[in-house]
Amino acid sequence: MSTSYDPSGVHPVLGVDAGTSTLREADHLIRDLMTTLALPPGTVACTHLIRTDTRRGTAVSLELQDRESATTAWRHLTESEPPRGAQEAAAQAAADHTARRSGRAVLFPGAEHLTGTIPLSDLLELTAIDRVIVVGATSGEPPAPTTPVHTQDHVRPEWREGELVLALVPAAGNTLAPFEVPNPTPCCADHP
């Protein structure tokens, strides 16, 4: 496992590359790190697709609320020898998260409120999500604050131009659902 530590922002950010290759593996890594490192409330953890000369896969970033928590996590993570190419991926994940230009948030403030079906207004008021976009909407009007959102207990907003943005799609009965589904069917799964 390799890490990169960027204390330059308002909140320190760690980049972590443990050799994960898929988003699902990276999600599990974040859940493991949450427990192993006893990450404090308010931690923002994102996945990042990595494409370098030596590495293809995913890395994660952890934004902690204070330097003490970040330093403790960094010390714990740097106890093992990193794999070849992992340092570059970890640094890229930390830089992208710090700049808030990319990253798919798995942990973020308020994520615990995103279970079942909730009104859009709660989604925006109770979490760190800054705004939503509706993919495939037929009108240019934003959805009403009372619009039900079927979270499927799987909400993954992304950093876009400094904002945490959740992509939603229209669903049955004038409702919305996250664009990313929890267990997608792989492309061509029903083909021989």
C-alpha positions as CSV (number, residue, x, y, z in Angstrom):
1,M,0.0,0.0,0.0
2,S,1.3,3.4,-0.9
3,T,0.3,6.8,0.4
4,S,0.7,10.4,-0.4
5,Y,0.0,13.2,2.2
6,D,-1.1,16.7,1.1
7,P,-1.6,18.9,4.1
8,S,-1.9,22.1,2.0
9,G,-5.7,22.4,1.9
10,V,-8.1,23.5,4.6
11,H,-8.4,19.8,5.4
12,P,-5.5,17.4,4.9
13,V,-5.8,14.8,2.2
14,L,-4.2,11.4,2.0
15,G,-3.9,9.4,-1.3
16,V,-3.9,5.7,-0.9
17,D,-3.1,3.0,-3.6
18,A,-3.5,-0.6,-2.4
19,G,-3.5,-2.1,-5.9
20,T,-7.3,-2.1,-6.3
21,S,-8.4,-2.5,-9.9
22,T,-12.2,-1.9,-9.8
23,L,-14.5,0.7,-8.2
24,R,-16.1,-2.1,-6.1
25,E,-12.7,-3.1,-4.7
26,A,-11.9,0.5,-4.0
27,D,-15.3,0.9,-2.2
28,H,-14.4,-2.1,0.0
29,L,-11.0,-0.7,0.7
30,I,-12.6,2.6,1.9
31,R,-14.9,0.6,4.2
32,D,-11.9,-1.4,5.5
33,L,-9.9,1.8,6.1
34,M,-12.8,3.4,7.9
35,T,-12.7,0.6,10.4
36,T,-8.9,0.0,10.5
37,L,-8.0,3.7,10.9
38,A,-11.1,4.6,13.0
39,L,-11.7,7.5,10.6
40,P,-13.5,10.3,12.4
41,P,-16.9,11.7,11.4
42,G,-16.8,14.2,8.6
43,T,-14.1,12.2,6.6
44,V,-14.6,12.4,2.9
45,A,-13.3,9.3,1.1
46,C,-13.3,9.1,-2.7
47,T,-12.3,6.6,-5.4
48,H,-10.2,7.7,-8.4
49,L,-9.6,6.0,-11.7
50,I,-5.8,5.8,-12.3
51,R,-4.1,5.7,-15.7
52,T,-0.3,6.0,-15.5
53,D,2.6,4.4,-17.3
54,T,2.9,1.8,-14.5
55,R,-0.6,1.5,-13.1
56,R,-4.2,1.0,-14.3
57,G,-6.9,0.7,-11.7
58,T,-8.3,2.7,-8.8
59,A,-6.9,4.6,-5.9
60,V,-8.6,6.3,-3.0
61,S,-8.3,9.7,-1.2
62,L,-9.2,10.5,2.4
63,E,-9.9,14.1,3.4
64,L,-9.8,14.3,7.2
65,Q,-11.0,17.2,9.3
66,D,-7.8,17.8,11.3
67,R,-4.0,17.3,10.9
68,E,-3.7,15.1,13.9
69,S,-6.2,12.5,12.5
70,A,-4.4,12.7,9.1
71,T,-1.0,12.3,10.6
72,T,-2.1,9.3,12.6
73,A,-3.7,7.7,9.6
74,W,-0.6,8.4,7.4
75,R,1.7,6.8,10.0
76,H,-0.4,3.7,10.1
77,L,-0.6,3.5,6.3
78,T,3.1,3.9,5.7
79,E,4.1,0.9,7.8
80,S,4.2,-1.4,4.8
81,E,6.3,-1.3,1.6
82,P,4.4,0.2,-1.4
83,P,4.1,-1.7,-4.6
84,R,5.9,-0.4,-7.7
85,G,4.0,2.6,-9.3
86,A,1.7,3.0,-6.3
87,Q,3.3,6.2,-5.1
88,E,2.4,8.0,-8.3
89,A,-1.2,6.8,-8.2
90,A,-1.6,7.8,-4.5
91,A,-0.2,11.3,-5.2
92,Q,-2.6,11.7,-8.2
93,A,-5.6,10.7,-6.1
94,A,-4.6,13.2,-3.3
95,A,-4.0,16.0,-5.8
96,D,-7.3,15.5,-7.6
97,H,-9.2,15.4,-4.3
98,T,-7.4,18.5,-3.0
99,A,-8.3,20.4,-6.1
100,R,-11.8,18.9,-6.1
101,R,-11.6,18.2,-9.8
102,S,-12.3,14.5,-9.7
103,G,-13.2,11.7,-7.3
104,R,-16.2,9.6,-6.6
105,A,-17.3,10.1,-3.0
106,V,-18.1,6.9,-1.0
107,L,-17.9,8.5,2.5
108,F,-19.0,12.1,3.0
109,P,-20.8,14.2,5.7
110,G,-24.4,13.2,5.8
111,A,-24.1,10.0,3.8
112,E,-25.7,8.1,6.7
113,H,-29.0,9.9,5.9
114,L,-29.1,8.5,2.4
115,T,-31.1,5.3,2.8
116,G,-34.4,4.2,1.4
117,T,-36.5,6.9,-0.3
118,I,-36.0,10.5,0.7
119,P,-37.1,13.9,-0.6
120,L,-34.6,15.7,-2.8
121,S,-34.6,18.5,-0.3
122,D,-33.3,16.2,2.5
123,L,-30.6,14.9,0.2
124,L,-29.3,18.4,-0.3
125,E,-29.9,19.8,3.2
126,L,-28.6,16.8,5.2
127,T,-25.4,16.0,3.3
128,A,-22.3,17.6,1.8
129,I,-23.8,17.2,-1.8
130,D,-23.8,20.6,-3.3
131,R,-26.1,20.0,-6.2
132,V,-27.7,17.4,-8.4
133,I,-28.0,17.0,-12.2
134,V,-30.7,14.9,-13.8
135,V,-29.3,12.8,-16.7
136,G,-31.9,12.3,-19.5
137,A,-34.4,14.9,-18.1
138,T,-36.8,16.0,-20.8
139,S,-37.3,19.5,-19.4
140,G,-34.7,22.1,-18.5
141,E,-36.4,22.7,-15.2
142,P,-34.8,21.5,-12.0
143,P,-36.7,18.8,-10.0
144,A,-39.0,20.0,-7.2
145,P,-37.5,19.8,-3.7
146,T,-40.2,17.3,-2.8
147,T,-39.3,14.8,-5.5
148,P,-38.7,11.4,-4.0
149,V,-35.2,9.9,-4.5
150,H,-34.8,6.1,-4.3
151,T,-31.3,6.0,-2.9
152,Q,-30.9,2.2,-3.2
153,D,-28.6,2.7,-0.2
154,H,-25.9,3.5,-2.8
155,V,-25.2,7.2,-3.4
156,R,-21.9,8.2,-5.1
157,P,-21.6,11.9,-5.9
158,E,-18.5,13.2,-7.7
159,W,-16.3,16.2,-7.5
160,R,-16.9,18.5,-10.4
161,E,-15.4,21.9,-10.6
162,G,-15.1,22.2,-6.8
163,E,-18.6,20.9,-6.1
164,L,-19.9,17.6,-4.9
165,V,-22.4,16.7,-7.6
166,L,-24.8,13.7,-7.7
167,A,-26.0,12.5,-11.1
168,L,-29.6,11.3,-10.9
169,V,-31.9,9.7,-13.5
170,P,-35.7,9.7,-13.9
171,A,-37.4,6.7,-12.3
172,A,-40.9,5.3,-12.3
173,G,-43.7,7.4,-10.8
174,N,-42.0,10.8,-11.2
175,T,-39.2,9.9,-8.9
176,L,-35.4,10.0,-9.2
177,A,-32.6,7.5,-8.5
178,P,-28.8,7.7,-8.5
179,F,-27.3,7.2,-12.0
180,E,-24.8,4.7,-10.5
181,V,-26.5,1.5,-9.3
182,P,-25.2,-0.7,-6.5
183,N,-24.7,-3.9,-8.4
184,P,-24.5,-3.2,-12.1
185,T,-24.8,-6.0,-14.6
186,P,-21.5,-6.2,-16.5
187,C,-21.7,-5.2,-20.2
188,C,-22.6,-8.2,-22.4
189,A,-23.4,-10.4,-19.3
190,D,-26.2,-12.1,-21.2
191,H,-24.1,-12.8,-24.2
192,P,-22.2,-16.1,-24.7
